[in-house]
Amino acid sequence: MLLASAAALPLLLGAAGCRSSDVFTGPDPLAGRPPLGHDVLTLQAVIAAEENMIDLYQLAISGDSGTTRARTLRSLLAQHQQHLVHLKARLIPGGSGGNGFPPGAGGSGGIRVSSPRASTSPRASTVSITRLRAAERASAADLVRRLATAPPALAQLLASIAASDATHATALGG
């Protein structure tokens, strides 16, 4: 029966120059990866921004242990780390470990963002409360801007993180 099917294949395909796309539907496996969807690109950008925020907090805390300021900053840092976990779990349903990006998408999804470590000295005084407050406000505004084009479940997560960032800005004195 298998031989009969294999023998009939040329008849089904017709002309000798027939391409596989003439017979089969769906994505062409030889065409490469399809482009990432808007929601994936949004998640990648928000994840990169959250990682940068975490870097800022870590720089602000370094060398400033034991103070009330450091305890407050550690608390806010922990919330950002939770946000990052939720974002990565949303990017890969089931939170399947890894770096939080689809295979082949790279460490930050191909999105290059400068790390605060690359642009400032590692001294704790280089990241001021004013800078953290401004970063929190900018993050909240960026997340709110993204709400209009995000699917409902992602929009809910972004709104929650935006509200948290606005609360952080207030906790930082702004």
C-alpha positions in Angstrom: 0.0 0.0 0.0 2.9 2.3 0.8 4.4 1.6 -2.6 1.2 2.4 -4.3 1.0 5.7 -2.5 4.6 6.5 -3.4 3.9 5.6 -7.0 0.8 7.8 -7.2 2.6 10.8 -5.7 4.1 12.0 -9.1 0.6 11.8 -10.6 -0.8 13.9 -7.9 1.9 16.5 -8.2 1.4 16.8 -11.9 4.3 18.6 -13.7 7.9 17.7 -13.0 8.7 21.2 -11.7 6.1 21.1 -8.9 7.1 22.8 -5.6 6.1 21.5 -2.2 4.2 24.7 -1.6 1.8 23.7 -4.4 0.7 20.6 -2.4 1.1 21.5 1.2 -0.2 24.4 3.2 1.2 26.0 6.2 4.5 27.7 6.9 7.4 26.8 4.6 10.1 25.2 6.8 12.8 26.4 4.4 11.7 30.0 4.6 13.2 30.5 8.1 11.6 31.6 11.3 8.4 33.7 10.9 8.6 37.2 12.4 7.8 37.6 16.1 4.4 38.8 16.9 3.7 42.3 18.4 2.9 40.9 21.8 6.2 39.0 21.9 8.1 42.1 20.9 6.3 44.1 23.5 7.2 41.5 26.2 10.8 41.4 25.1 11.1 45.2 25.4 9.4 45.3 28.8 11.6 42.5 30.0 14.7 44.4 28.9 13.4 47.5 30.6 12.7 45.6 33.8 16.2 44.1 33.8 17.7 47.6 33.4 15.5 48.8 36.4 16.8 45.9 38.5 20.4 46.9 37.5 19.7 50.4 38.7 18.4 49.2 42.0 21.4 46.9 42.5 23.8 49.7 41.8 22.0 52.0 44.2 22.0 49.4 47.0 25.7 48.3 46.5 27.9 49.6 49.2 24.9 51.0 51.2 23.9 48.0 53.3 22.1 48.2 56.6 20.6 51.6 56.2 16.9 52.4 56.1 17.4 53.6 52.5 19.0 50.3 51.5 16.1 48.3 53.1 13.6 50.3 51.2 15.4 49.9 48.0 15.8 46.1 48.5 12.0 45.9 49.0 11.4 47.7 45.7 14.1 45.6 44.0 12.3 42.4 45.1 9.1 43.7 43.5 10.9 44.3 40.2 12.4 40.8 40.4 8.9 39.4 40.8 7.7 41.5 37.8 10.5 40.0 35.8 9.5 36.5 36.7 5.8 37.2 35.7 6.9 38.7 32.4 9.2 35.8 31.5 6.5 33.3 32.5 4.1 35.1 30.2 6.6 35.0 27.3 7.1 31.3 27.7 3.8 29.8 29.1 4.5 27.5 32.0 7.6 29.4 33.0 9.8 26.9 31.3 13.2 28.2 32.5 15.8 29.3 30.1 16.4 33.0 29.5 12.7 33.9 28.9 13.0 34.3 25.2 11.9 32.0 22.3 14.7 29.8 21.0 17.0 31.7 18.8 15.8 35.1 19.9 18.9 35.8 21.9 19.5 37.0 25.5 17.3 40.0 25.2 15.4 39.2 22.2 17.7 41.0 19.9 16.8 44.3 21.7 20.0 46.0 22.7 19.8 48.2 25.7 22.6 49.8 27.6 23.2 48.5 31.0 23.6 51.1 33.7 26.9 49.4 34.6 28.3 50.2 31.2 27.5 53.9 31.5 28.2 54.7 35.2 30.8 53.9 37.7 29.9 51.1 40.1 29.8 53.5 43.2 26.4 53.5 45.0 26.3 57.3 44.9 26.0 57.2 41.1 22.4 56.0 41.3 20.5 58.6 43.2 17.0 58.4 44.6 16.2 61.1 42.0 17.4 58.9 39.2 15.4 55.9 40.5 12.3 58.0 40.9 12.7 59.3 37.3 13.2 55.8 36.0 10.1 54.5 37.8 8.0 57.4 36.4 9.3 56.7 32.9 8.6 53.0 33.2 5.1 53.6 34.4 4.4 56.0 31.5 5.9 53.6 28.9 3.8 50.7 30.2 0.6 52.7 30.1 1.5 53.7 26.5 1.8 50.1 25.6 -1.6 49.1 27.0 -3.6 50.3 23.9 -2.0 47.7 21.6 -1.5 44.8 24.0 -3.9 41.8 24.1 -6.1 41.8 27.2 -4.1 39.4 29.4 -0.8 41.1 28.7 -2.5 44.6 29.1 -3.6 43.5 32.6 0.0 42.5 33.6 1.4 45.7 32.1 -1.2 47.8 34.0 -0.3 46.0 37.2 3.4 46.7 36.8 2.7 50.3 35.8 0.7 50.8 38.9 3.5 49.3 41.0 6.1 51.5 39.3 4.0 54.6 40.0 3.8 53.5 43.6 7.5 53.1 43.7 8.0 56.6 42.4 5.8 57.9 45.3 7.7 55.7 47.8 11.0 57.3 46.6 9.6 60.7 47.4 7.9 61.8 44.2 
